[in-house]
Amino acid sequence: MKKQEITSTRIFIELEDRPLFVNLRDRIKKDLPRNTKFDTMMMFNLALLVGRNILHEKQKIIRSEGVVRENAPTSDNKIILHCTAISDTGDVELAYDEEDGVVGANTLRICEQYAKAGLHELDKWMNDKNIDFYERLTQELLKKDEENGITRQSMD
């Protein structure tokens, strides 16, 4: 029997979180201007970045289900995944954690755990009746920029 070749990167989330993930993705997409791309990978990246950069928190995945399968992950997505893993571990070798274009399991495991934490935080923000979701997201990002010494003037 011929060995099956893996040709796509598969990203997992907690099985119980799938409805939450899909609901958030669809609600955000609905609010965006028509023809604006916001796909499953973008939702994963948003949750990942909130988990890593705002919460600094990972949550272990107990029972997983694949939600993203990319036949040819874009270099942007690979950069986000690899940089997150390197930042988390300090191991620059994770930049090379892939084979034939498929991002490696070590990198993905780290990213998936941050995304789980971020997903739950995004859900809290989405359901907070006291502040608009997008206003909250903007406030959190600007607060992080300020903490990191990034200002509009420093970006010009």
C-alpha positions as CSV (number, residue, x, y, z in Angstrom):
1,M,0.0,0.0,0.0
2,K,1.3,3.4,-1.0
3,K,1.9,5.9,1.8
4,Q,-0.6,8.8,1.6
5,E,1.2,12.1,1.0
6,I,0.2,15.0,3.2
7,T,-0.1,18.1,1.1
8,S,-2.0,20.5,3.3
9,T,-1.7,22.2,6.6
10,R,-4.5,21.2,8.9
11,I,-5.3,23.4,11.9
12,F,-7.3,22.2,14.9
13,I,-9.4,23.7,17.5
14,E,-11.2,22.3,20.6
15,L,-14.1,20.1,19.4
16,E,-16.6,21.8,21.7
17,D,-15.4,25.2,20.4
18,R,-16.3,24.6,16.7
19,P,-19.8,26.2,16.9
20,L,-18.3,29.2,18.7
21,F,-15.6,29.5,16.1
22,V,-18.0,29.3,13.2
23,N,-20.5,31.7,14.8
24,L,-17.8,34.3,15.5
25,R,-16.4,34.0,12.0
26,D,-19.8,34.4,10.4
27,R,-20.8,37.3,12.7
28,I,-17.6,39.2,11.9
29,K,-17.9,38.5,8.2
30,K,-21.5,39.7,8.2
31,D,-20.4,43.0,9.6
32,L,-17.7,43.6,7.1
33,P,-18.2,45.4,3.8
34,R,-19.4,43.2,1.0
35,N,-16.7,41.3,-0.9
36,T,-14.3,41.7,2.0
37,K,-12.4,38.4,2.6
38,F,-12.7,37.0,6.1
39,D,-12.3,33.3,5.9
40,T,-11.6,30.5,8.4
41,M,-7.9,31.1,8.4
42,M,-8.4,34.8,9.1
43,M,-10.7,33.9,12.0
44,F,-8.0,31.5,13.4
45,N,-5.3,34.1,13.0
46,L,-7.4,36.7,14.8
47,A,-8.1,34.3,17.7
48,L,-4.4,33.4,17.7
49,L,-3.2,37.0,17.9
50,V,-5.6,37.9,20.7
51,G,-4.5,34.9,22.7
52,R,-0.8,35.5,22.2
53,N,-0.5,39.3,22.0
54,I,-3.3,40.5,24.3
55,L,-3.9,37.7,26.8
56,H,-0.5,36.1,26.7
57,E,-2.4,32.9,27.4
58,K,-2.5,29.3,26.0
59,Q,-5.2,26.8,26.7
60,K,-4.6,23.1,26.2
61,I,-6.8,21.4,23.6
62,I,-8.3,18.2,25.0
63,R,-10.5,17.0,22.0
64,S,-9.7,18.5,18.7
65,E,-11.3,18.9,15.3
66,G,-9.8,20.2,12.2
67,V,-11.2,23.5,11.0
68,V,-8.7,24.8,8.6
69,R,-7.1,22.9,5.8
70,E,-4.9,25.0,3.5
71,N,-3.5,23.2,0.4
72,A,-1.0,26.0,-0.1
73,P,-0.8,28.2,3.0
74,T,0.1,31.7,2.1
75,S,3.4,33.0,3.2
76,D,1.6,35.6,5.4
77,N,-0.1,32.8,7.3
78,K,3.1,30.8,7.6
79,I,4.9,33.9,9.0
80,I,2.2,34.4,11.6
81,L,2.3,30.7,12.7
82,H,6.1,30.4,12.7
83,C,6.7,33.8,14.5
84,T,4.1,32.9,17.1
85,A,5.9,29.6,17.8
86,I,9.3,31.2,17.9
87,S,8.2,34.0,20.2
88,D,6.6,31.5,22.5
89,T,9.6,29.2,22.7
90,G,12.6,31.2,21.7
91,D,13.5,28.4,19.3
92,V,14.4,29.9,16.0
93,E,14.5,26.4,14.5
94,L,10.7,26.5,14.5
95,A,11.0,28.8,11.4
96,Y,11.9,25.6,9.6
97,D,9.2,23.4,11.2
98,E,7.5,22.4,7.9
99,E,7.9,19.8,5.3
100,D,6.9,20.2,1.6
101,G,5.0,23.4,2.5
102,V,3.1,21.8,5.4
103,V,3.5,23.7,8.7
104,G,4.8,21.3,11.4
105,A,3.0,19.9,14.3
106,N,5.1,21.7,17.0
107,T,4.4,25.1,15.5
108,L,0.7,24.3,15.0
109,R,0.2,23.0,18.6
110,I,1.5,26.2,20.1
111,C,-0.7,28.4,17.8
112,E,-3.8,26.3,18.4
113,Q,-3.5,26.7,22.1
114,Y,-3.2,30.5,21.8
115,A,-6.1,30.5,19.4
116,K,-8.3,28.6,21.9
117,A,-7.7,31.3,24.6
118,G,-8.2,34.1,22.0
119,L,-11.4,32.6,20.7
120,H,-13.0,32.6,24.2
121,E,-11.9,36.2,24.8
122,L,-13.3,37.3,21.4
123,D,-16.6,35.7,22.3
124,K,-16.7,37.7,25.6
125,W,-16.1,40.9,23.6
126,M,-18.7,40.0,21.0
127,N,-21.3,39.4,23.7
128,D,-20.5,42.4,25.9
129,K,-23.5,44.7,25.6
130,N,-21.7,47.6,27.2
131,I,-19.3,48.2,24.3
132,D,-19.2,47.5,20.6
133,F,-17.1,44.5,19.6
134,Y,-15.0,46.5,17.1
135,E,-14.5,49.4,19.4
136,R,-13.3,46.9,22.1
137,L,-10.9,45.2,19.7
138,T,-9.5,48.6,18.6
139,Q,-9.1,49.7,22.3
140,E,-7.3,46.5,23.1
141,L,-4.9,46.8,20.2
142,L,-4.2,50.5,20.8
143,K,-3.5,49.7,24.5
144,K,-1.0,47.0,23.5
145,D,0.7,49.4,21.1
146,E,1.0,51.9,23.9
147,E,2.4,49.3,26.2
148,N,5.0,48.5,23.5
149,G,5.9,52.1,22.9
150,I,4.2,52.2,19.5
151,T,2.4,55.4,18.6
152,R,1.0,56.8,15.5
153,Q,4.0,59.3,15.3
154,S,6.5,56.4,15.6
155,M,4.9,54.7,12.6
156,D,5.0,57.7,10.3
